[in-house]
């Protein structure tokens, strides 16, 4: 099967003065996109579902999709989650485990926005939303020495797992930065797979530590959103 995975950051109005407007999708845009997915018959699944499928342990709906949110902004709970519920979708959120309840300090030159705290993550987990790791501090993993990178991966996985009461099996590489050693460290840290950003579908032979995600930004028009989901079904490449 071909599986699309979408990646979002913030679902919120775009504030004046932000240095990274493409990290936003407005609530109106998001609502239109969810309506399109439901009209097309898509069913949202989790990475846990997908890994079980790859192990041969379960089947998936023919129009499966994974919706992901990087960094774990509070606006995901306040704005995106009610909309997801209304359309019957679940999603996977990748919070920075060492910054729960804080702000996006890794973007020091941008507007600081609140992140989900431990209680909010626990409550969303109880509702069926999935959580993966985005490391402890949001570093560029390939720039770190091996021991420091491994600690980022292990500690974030353990902290979120303890908070949720279940194993955390998926990693999202901060900044999309990774290499062969990063992938090997992720496997050694106990992850079953990891997500990158690449405008491609996933097939059964896709490297589990290079799961492709299609970026959605405030500049993604309704027609481009719809067209990507059609044209990428017919294209497979590196």
N, C-alpha and C positions, 0 to 999 in steps of 0.2 A: 504494500500500500504506500501511497504518498501522503505524508503527514505535514501540514503547515503548522508552524509555531510562530506566533506573533509576539513581538516585544514592545512594551510600552514603558514609560517612566512615570510621568505625572498626568493624571486626568484632572484638569483644573483650568480656569481662565488663565491666559498668559499675562503675567504681571509686567508692568512697565519696568524697564531697566534690567531684565534678565539677560545674561550673556549667552544663554543656551536655550533659545525659544523652541528648538526642535525637540527638547525633552518633554514638551507639553503636547497633549491632545485635549482640545476643549470638550466639555461635557456634551455639547451638541454634536460634535464630530463622533465622539465615542458612541453615543446613542444611535446615530445613523449606521455606524459600523456593526454594532451588535444586531440591529434590526436586519441588516443585510445578511449576516451570518445565520440568523434564525430562518430567514426567508429561503436561503440556500440549503437549509437542512443540516447545518453543521451541529455537531454535538461536542461540547467541551470535555476533554479528559485531562487527567493529570500525568505527570511523568511516571508516577508509580504504575498507572494503568499501562502506559506505553512500554515500560521496561518489562512488565509481566507479559505483554504481547510478544516482545522480542525473545523472551525466554520460552515462549510457547505455552504459557500458563493461562492465557485468556484471549478472547477475541475482542475486537474493537468495532464500533460502529463504522459504516462505510464512509461517512463524512466526519471523521474525527478531526479535532483541532486542539491545540494547546495555547492558552492565552497566558502571557507572562508579564510581570511588572518588576523592573529592576529597582533596587535601593530601598524599597519599603517605605514610601512616603505615606504620611497620615491621610493625605487626600485620596489615596486608594481606598481606604476604609470609608471615608466620609462621602466620597462622590462615586467612585467606580463600583464598589461592592453593592450598593443598593441597585444600581443599574444592571449589574451582572445577575443579581437575584431575580430581578423582574423578567429577564430574558431566559432564566433557567440555566445560566452558565456558571461554572467554577473557574478558578484561575490558580496559577502558581506565582507566589511572591518571593522575591529574592532579597531579604533584608541584610543589611550589614550588621553582623551579630555584635560587634563591639560598640555600636552607636545606637542601640535601641533607646527610644525616647529622647534622642538628641536631634541634631540637624546634620545636613550634608556638608560636613566640614571638609571633605575631600575636594569640594568645589569652593575653595576659600574665596575665589573672586566673583562668586555668584550670590544671589539672594539665598539666605539660609531658611530652609523650610523644615517643619517638624517631621520626624520619622515615627513610625509605629513603635509603641513601647511593648514591654513583655506581656502585659495583660491583654492588650489589643491583639497581639499575635496569637496568644493562647485562645482567645475567644473566637477568632477567625478560624483557627485550626479545628476547634470543636464544631464549627459550622461546615466543615468539609473543604475549606480552602487549603491548598498545599503550600508548603514553604520549602525553599531550597536555600543553599548557602551562597552568600556573595562576599565571603571571607570576613575577617574580623574588622579590618580598617580600610578596605577598598584600595589596596595598593595595586600597582602593576606587577603581577606575580613574576614575570620573567626577569624583572630588574632586581629581585631579591636573591640573597644566597639561599641555598637549598634548605637549610634548617629553618630559616625564618619563613620561607614560603610554605613549608610543610606545617609549621605551627599555625599559620593563618588558616590553612585548610582544615586541620584537625580540630583546633579550638572552636572555630565557628560551627562546624558540624556538631560537635559535642554540646555546645551551649544551646543551640536551637533544638537539638534532639531532647535534651533534658527539659527544656521549656515546654515542648509539645508532647512529650511522653511517647515519642515514636522516632524511628531512625530517619535521618535526613540523608537522602540518597543522590541529590542532584546539586551540581555546582554551576554557578554563572561566573565566568571569568570577568573581573572588573576591567572596564575599558575595552572588553573584548580581546585583551592581550593574553596570548598563550603561545606555547611552543611544545615541542616533543617532550621536553623535561617537565613542563607544567602538567601535561596530560598524564605522564607517568606518576607524578606526585599526587595528582587527584585520585588516581586509582589506588595508590598506596595509602591514602588518607581514608579510604573506605567508600568513596563515591561510586555510584553505578554508571554515571554519565555526567556530561557537562554541556552547557549551552554557549554558543557563540552568536555573532550577528553576521548573517549572510543571506542574501535574497534568493534562497533556494528552498525547495521542499526537502523533506527527509524521506529516504527509502530504507528498505530493510538492511542494505549494506552500508548505510551511513555510519561512520565512526561514532560510537556512543559518547565519546568525549569531544565530539565536534558537531553537536546537534544544531542544525541551522535554524536561525530565527529571522523572520522578516520584520524589519523595523517599521514602526508606524509613528509618524510625527504629525505636528500641526500642519505640515506642508503636504501631507498625503491626502489627495483629493478623494472624493467618494468614488469617482470613476477609476482612479489608479488602484484604490483599495480592492475594488471588485475585479479589476483586470488582472492584478497580480495573482489572485486566487485561481483565476482561470488559466492564464498563460503558463504559470509555473507548474501546473499539472502536466504539461506537455514537454517540459524541459528538465533535463537532468544533466548536471555537469559539475565540475569542481568548484 
